[in-house]
Amino acid sequence: MKLFILTFLAGSFLMLAGCNPSDQDTTPLPHWTFSPEMVFPADQSLNRCEDGVVLADGRLIVTDQTSGLRLVNADGTSRPFGKFAEAGYVHNPPEVEGCVNGSSLTPDGRHMLVADVFRGGIYQVEIATEETERVYQHTFGVNTARLDSKGGIWFSQSTENLPNEGKMGLFRTVDVRKPDGAVFYVPPAGADGQREAVKVVDGLYFANGLALDEENGFLYVAECMGSKVLRLRIDVATGQVTEKTVATEINIPDNLELDGEGRLWIASPMLTGIFVYDPATGVTENVFRISSPESEALIEEANQRIADGTPWLDLMIPELWSPAPGLVTGMILSPDGGPVYVSNLGKALIRLER
């Protein structure tokens, strides 16, 4: 009886303390405060570094509106990466505007998928050879695309913007929101090589970043102008989607990334910040943010206009994100506890050492 009581009391204490193996195994999140030496590369020689990936050797591949991608070395030097022009990507303003946006590694780590948010192309780049091909062409712009382990592609359509509309076609439904965003699934190519996208979610207010959690069977979608991150139950074998719920609410969420412990990292352009949502606890934590009296006043005014359904993009000025190099859009997570890079629409990243 004495042993039973001691065991019961010990178990009760652990329950009250909230202790369990998963809590003990979770790495505590770091927190950062901006300083100028975090800007990388220091010469700010990139071009709209909206998104990217970190390679195993620590080098970065980031999106570049002119060339498609750029390879960035540890010393900050960079060069164009991939053969985008050969694959049909064009950015020759003012006649033709392309805009590479979301990028992601394929499950085998050998390729990247890169989406053109103005013109709708989804490109696959082999990292070893830089060979590039357009694997799908959508009618409207594609924000972000991810490949699953079965060969299917999941992508977000922010709005029904046509290729000839450029940035105005994309940002009109940021300025005054409209529920014409969607998520599509493209099955693996059949014997004839043809692929046809299937709309699996619609009615979204500017669908943005995507993250695939195949281990648990979920797809996360940032509904940017709905200020929430959705979680969908998916079956990658069939492309079926069910059980749409709200995972967390964030002011204007953009790019999403899952870390090695299943936590979802979320960028907020409005707040110039990075947040982390833990599905195990339901807690969302702010780990990086740039704020000033000027930015807080702009945020308050912008939120009021969005709620009223009136235009607000005239408030998207450098005072909203300064001293960041540009409007924050995402984060690039290094493997094995390496740096986190904050991506943006400017000419340099913010490197957060862990």
C-alpha positions as CSV (number, residue, x, y, z in Angstrom):
1,M,0.0,0.0,0.0
2,K,2.8,2.4,0.9
3,L,4.5,1.8,-2.5
4,F,1.1,2.4,-4.2
5,I,0.7,5.7,-2.4
6,L,4.2,6.9,-3.2
7,T,3.8,6.0,-6.9
8,F,0.4,7.7,-7.1
9,L,1.8,10.9,-5.5
10,A,4.8,10.9,-7.8
11,G,2.6,10.5,-10.8
12,S,0.2,13.2,-9.6
13,F,3.1,15.6,-9.1
14,L,4.3,15.1,-12.6
15,M,0.9,15.7,-14.0
16,L,0.4,18.9,-12.0
17,A,3.9,20.1,-13.0
18,G,3.1,19.4,-16.7
19,C,6.2,17.3,-17.1
20,N,6.3,14.7,-19.8
21,P,9.1,13.3,-22.0
22,S,8.2,15.5,-25.0
23,D,8.4,18.6,-22.8
24,Q,11.9,17.6,-21.6
25,D,13.1,16.7,-25.1
26,T,12.0,20.0,-26.7
27,T,14.8,22.4,-27.3
28,P,14.1,25.8,-25.8
29,L,13.5,28.5,-28.3
30,P,16.0,31.3,-28.7
31,H,15.1,35.0,-28.7
32,W,16.8,37.7,-30.5
33,T,17.0,41.5,-30.6
34,F,18.0,43.2,-33.8
35,S,21.5,44.8,-34.1
36,P,23.1,46.2,-37.3
37,E,25.8,43.5,-37.5
38,M,23.0,40.9,-38.1
39,V,22.6,42.2,-41.7
40,F,24.0,39.7,-44.2
41,P,25.6,40.2,-46.5
42,A,26.9,43.5,-45.2
43,D,27.1,45.1,-48.7
44,Q,23.4,44.4,-49.2
45,S,24.0,42.9,-52.7
46,L,20.9,40.7,-52.9
47,N,17.7,41.4,-54.8
48,R,14.3,40.7,-53.2
49,C,15.5,37.8,-51.1
50,E,11.9,36.7,-50.3
51,D,12.8,33.1,-49.4
52,G,15.5,30.4,-49.6
53,V,17.1,27.3,-48.2
54,V,20.3,26.5,-46.4
55,L,22.5,23.7,-47.8
56,A,24.3,21.1,-45.6
57,D,27.6,23.0,-46.0
58,G,26.1,26.2,-44.7
59,R,25.7,28.1,-48.0
60,L,22.4,29.7,-48.9
61,I,20.3,29.7,-52.0
62,V,17.9,32.6,-52.0
63,T,15.4,33.9,-54.4
64,D,16.4,36.7,-56.8
65,Q,13.8,38.5,-58.9
66,T,16.3,39.0,-61.8
67,S,18.0,35.7,-62.1
68,G,15.7,33.3,-60.2
69,L,18.0,32.2,-57.5
70,R,21.4,33.3,-56.0
71,L,24.0,31.1,-54.2
72,V,25.3,33.0,-51.2
73,N,28.7,31.9,-49.7
74,A,29.7,32.2,-46.0
75,D,31.6,35.4,-46.8
76,G,28.5,37.0,-48.3
77,T,29.7,36.8,-51.9
78,S,27.0,35.5,-54.3
79,R,26.3,34.5,-57.9
80,P,23.2,33.6,-59.9
81,F,22.1,30.0,-59.4
82,G,20.1,27.8,-61.8
83,K,19.2,28.1,-65.5
84,F,15.9,30.0,-65.2
85,A,16.0,31.8,-68.5
86,E,16.4,28.5,-70.3
87,A,13.4,27.2,-68.4
88,G,11.2,30.1,-69.5
89,Y,11.5,32.5,-66.5
90,V,11.5,36.1,-67.6
91,H,11.9,39.3,-65.7
92,N,12.5,42.2,-68.1
93,P,10.6,45.2,-66.8
94,P,8.6,47.2,-67.7
95,E,7.6,44.9,-70.6
96,V,7.6,41.6,-68.6
97,E,7.7,41.2,-64.8
98,G,8.5,37.9,-63.3
99,C,8.7,37.5,-59.5
100,V,10.2,34.3,-57.9
101,N,8.7,34.1,-54.4
102,G,8.4,30.9,-52.3
103,S,11.1,28.3,-52.5
104,S,11.5,24.9,-50.8
105,L,13.7,21.8,-50.7
106,T,12.2,18.6,-52.1
107,P,12.0,15.7,-49.6
108,D,15.2,14.1,-51.0
109,G,17.1,17.3,-50.6
110,R,18.4,17.1,-54.2
111,H,16.1,19.8,-55.8
112,M,14.4,23.0,-55.0
113,L,10.9,24.1,-56.0
114,V,10.6,27.8,-56.8
115,A,7.3,29.6,-57.5
116,D,6.6,32.7,-59.7
117,V,4.0,34.8,-57.9
118,F,3.4,37.1,-60.9
119,R,3.4,34.7,-63.8
120,G,2.4,31.3,-62.3
121,G,5.4,29.1,-63.2
122,I,6.6,26.4,-60.8
123,Y,10.3,25.6,-61.4
124,Q,12.4,22.6,-60.2
125,V,16.1,23.1,-59.9
126,E,18.6,20.3,-59.4
127,I,21.1,21.6,-56.8
128,A,24.1,19.6,-58.0
129,T,23.9,20.6,-61.7
130,E,21.7,23.7,-61.6
131,E,19.5,22.2,-64.3
132,T,16.1,24.0,-64.2
133,E,12.8,23.0,-65.6
134,R,9.3,24.4,-65.4
135,V,7.3,21.5,-64.0
136,Y,3.9,23.3,-63.9
137,Q,2.3,26.4,-65.3
138,H,-0.7,27.8,-63.4
139,T,-3.2,30.3,-64.8
140,F,-2.6,32.8,-62.0
141,G,0.4,33.6,-59.9
142,V,1.8,30.9,-57.5
143,N,3.0,32.1,-54.1
144,T,4.6,28.9,-52.7
145,A,5.0,25.3,-53.8
146,R,6.1,22.2,-52.0
147,L,6.7,18.6,-53.2
148,D,5.5,15.7,-51.0
149,S,7.2,12.3,-50.7
150,K,4.8,10.7,-53.2
151,G,5.7,13.2,-56.0
152,G,2.6,15.5,-55.6
153,I,2.9,19.3,-55.6
154,W,0.9,21.5,-53.2
155,F,0.8,25.2,-54.0
156,S,-0.9,28.4,-52.9
157,Q,-2.6,30.8,-55.2
158,S,-2.7,34.2,-53.3
159,T,-5.2,35.7,-55.6
160,E,-6.5,35.5,-59.2
161,N,-3.7,37.7,-60.6
162,L,-2.9,37.2,-64.3
163,P,0.7,37.2,-65.7
164,N,0.2,40.6,-67.6
165,E,-0.9,42.4,-64.4
166,G,2.5,42.4,-62.6
167,K,2.6,43.6,-59.0
168,M,-0.6,45.5,-59.2
169,G,-2.6,42.3,-59.9
170,L,-1.0,40.7,-56.8
171,F,-1.3,43.5,-54.3
172,R,-4.8,44.7,-55.1
173,T,-6.2,42.0,-52.8
174,V,-3.7,42.9,-50.1
175,D,-4.8,46.5,-50.3
176,V,-8.5,45.6,-50.1
177,R,-8.9,42.0,-49.3
178,K,-10.9,39.5,-51.4
179,P,-11.5,35.8,-50.9
180,D,-10.1,34.5,-54.2
181,G,-7.0,32.7,-52.7
182,A,-6.8,29.0,-52.9
183,V,-4.6,25.9,-52.4
184,F,-4.1,23.4,-55.2
185,Y,-2.7,19.8,-55.4
186,V,-0.9,18.6,-58.5
187,P,-0.7,14.8,-58.7
188,P,2.4,13.1,-59.9
189,A,2.8,13.0,-63.7
190,G,1.0,10.2,-65.5
191,A,2.3,8.0,-68.3
192,D,1.7,10.9,-70.8
193,G,3.6,13.3,-68.6
194,Q,0.6,15.5,-68.1
195,R,-0.2,17.1,-64.8
196,E,-3.5,18.9,-63.9
197,A,-3.9,20.9,-60.7
198,V,-7.0,20.2,-58.4
199,K,-8.3,23.0,-56.2
200,V,-8.5,21.6,-52.7
201,V,-9.2,24.7,-50.6
202,D,-10.8,28.0,-51.8
203,G,-12.3,31.2,-50.4
204,L,-9.0,32.3,-48.8
205,Y,-8.0,35.9,-48.1
206,F,-4.6,35.9,-49.8
207,A,-3.2,32.4,-49.4
208,N,0.5,32.6,-48.7
209,G,3.1,30.3,-47.1
210,L,2.7,26.5,-47.0
211,A,4.3,23.9,-44.7
212,L,4.0,20.1,-45.1
213,D,4.0,17.9,-42.0
214,E,3.8,14.5,-43.6
215,E,4.7,12.7,-40.4
216,N,1.5,13.8,-38.7
217,G,-0.6,14.3,-41.9
218,F,-1.0,18.0,-41.9
219,L,-0.7,20.9,-44.3
220,Y,-0.3,24.4,-42.8
221,V,-1.4,27.4,-44.9
222,A,-0.9,31.1,-44.0
223,E,-4.1,33.0,-44.8
224,C,-2.3,36.3,-44.9
225,M,-5.2,38.8,-45.1
226,G,-7.3,36.6,-42.7
227,S,-4.5,36.9,-40.1
228,K,-4.5,33.2,-39.3
229,V,-2.7,30.0,-40.0
230,L,-4.9,27.2,-41.1
231,R,-4.2,23.5,-40.5
232,L,-5.6,20.9,-42.9
233,R,-5.6,17.1,-42.6
234,I,-4.1,15.7,-45.8
235,D,-3.5,12.3,-47.4
236,V,-0.4,12.6,-49.7
237,A,-1.2,9.3,-51.3
238,T,-4.5,10.6,-52.7
239,G,-4.3,14.4,-52.5
240,Q,-7.4,14.5,-50.3
241,V,-7.9,17.4,-47.8
242,T,-10.2,17.4,-44.7
243,E,-10.6,19.0,-41.3
244,K,-9.7,22.6,-41.9
245,T,-9.1,24.3,-38.6
246,V,-7.3,27.4,-37.3
247,A,-3.9,26.5,-35.8
248,T,-3.0,30.1,-34.6
249,E,-3.8,33.7,-35.3
250,I,-1.0,36.0,-36.3
251,N,-1.2,39.5,-37.8
252,I,-0.7,39.1,-41.5
253,P,1.2,35.8,-41.6
254,D,3.5,35.1,-44.6
255,N,6.1,32.3,-45.0
256,L,5.9,29.2,-42.9
257,E,8.7,26.7,-42.0
258,L,8.7,23.5,-39.8
259,D,11.7,22.9,-37.7
260,G,13.1,19.5,-36.8
261,E,10.9,19.3,-33.6
262,G,7.6,19.9,-35.5
263,R,7.3,23.5,-34.5
264,L,5.9,25.9,-37.0
265,W,7.9,29.2,-37.6
266,I,5.8,32.0,-39.0
267,A,6.8,35.4,-40.4
268,S,4.7,38.5,-40.0
269,P,5.5,41.4,-42.4
270,M,3.1,43.7,-40.5
271,L,4.8,43.1,-37.2
272,T,8.4,42.8,-38.6
273,G,8.6,39.6,-36.5
274,I,9.1,35.9,-36.3
275,F,6.7,33.7,-34.3
276,V,6.8,30.0,-33.4
277,Y,3.7,27.8,-33.0
278,D,4.1,24.6,-31.1
279,P,1.3,22.1,-32.1
280,A,2.0,20.0,-29.0
281,T,1.0,22.8,-26.6
282,G,-1.0,25.2,-28.8
283,V,1.3,28.0,-27.7
284,T,2.6,30.7,-30.1
285,E,5.8,32.5,-29.0
286,N,7.4,35.6,-30.4
287,V,11.1,35.0,-30.9
288,F,12.2,38.1,-32.9
289,R,10.6,41.5,-33.5
290,I,11.5,45.0,-34.7
291,S,9.3,47.7,-33.2
292,S,9.3,51.5,-32.9
293,P,6.8,54.2,-32.0
294,E,6.5,54.9,-35.7
295,S,5.9,51.3,-36.7
296,E,3.3,50.8,-34.0
297,A,1.3,53.8,-35.1
298,L,1.4,52.5,-38.7
299,I,0.3,49.0,-37.6
300,E,-2.6,50.4,-35.6
301,E,-3.8,52.5,-38.6
302,A,-3.3,49.6,-41.1
303,N,-5.3,47.2,-38.9
304,Q,-8.2,49.7,-38.6
305,R,-8.3,50.2,-42.4
306,I,-8.2,46.5,-43.1
307,A,-11.1,45.9,-40.7
308,D,-13.0,48.7,-42.4
309,G,-12.2,47.3,-45.9
310,T,-10.4,50.4,-47.0
311,P,-7.0,50.6,-48.8
312,W,-3.9,50.7,-46.6
313,L,-0.9,49.9,-48.8
314,D,0.2,53.6,-48.7
315,L,1.2,52.8,-45.1
316,M,3.7,50.1,-46.2
317,I,6.7,52.4,-46.0
318,P,10.2,51.9,-44.6
319,E,9.2,53.2,-41.2
320,L,7.1,50.1,-40.8
321,W,10.1,47.7,-40.9
322,S,13.1,49.9,-40.3
323,P,16.0,49.1,-39.5
324,A,15.4,45.8,-41.2
325,P,16.7,45.7,-44.8
326,G,13.2,45.3,-46.2
327,L,9.6,44.1,-45.5
328,V,10.0,40.8,-43.5
329,T,8.5,37.8,-45.4
330,G,10.0,34.7,-43.9
331,M,12.7,32.7,-42.2
332,I,15.3,30.3,-43.5
333,L,16.2,27.6,-41.0
334,S,19.6,26.0,-41.0
335,P,19.9,22.3,-40.2
336,D,21.5,21.2,-36.9
337,G,21.0,24.4,-35.0
338,G,22.7,26.7,-37.4
339,P,21.7,30.3,-38.0
340,V,18.1,31.4,-38.7
341,Y,18.0,33.9,-41.6
342,V,15.1,36.4,-41.8
343,S,14.2,36.9,-45.4
344,N,12.5,40.0,-46.8
345,L,11.8,42.1,-49.9
346,G,15.1,44.0,-49.6
347,K,18.7,43.4,-50.5
348,A,20.0,41.5,-47.5
349,L,19.0,39.0,-44.9
350,I,19.1,39.2,-41.1
351,R,21.3,36.5,-39.7
352,L,20.2,35.3,-36.2
353,E,22.9,33.1,-34.6
354,R,21.8,30.2,-32.4
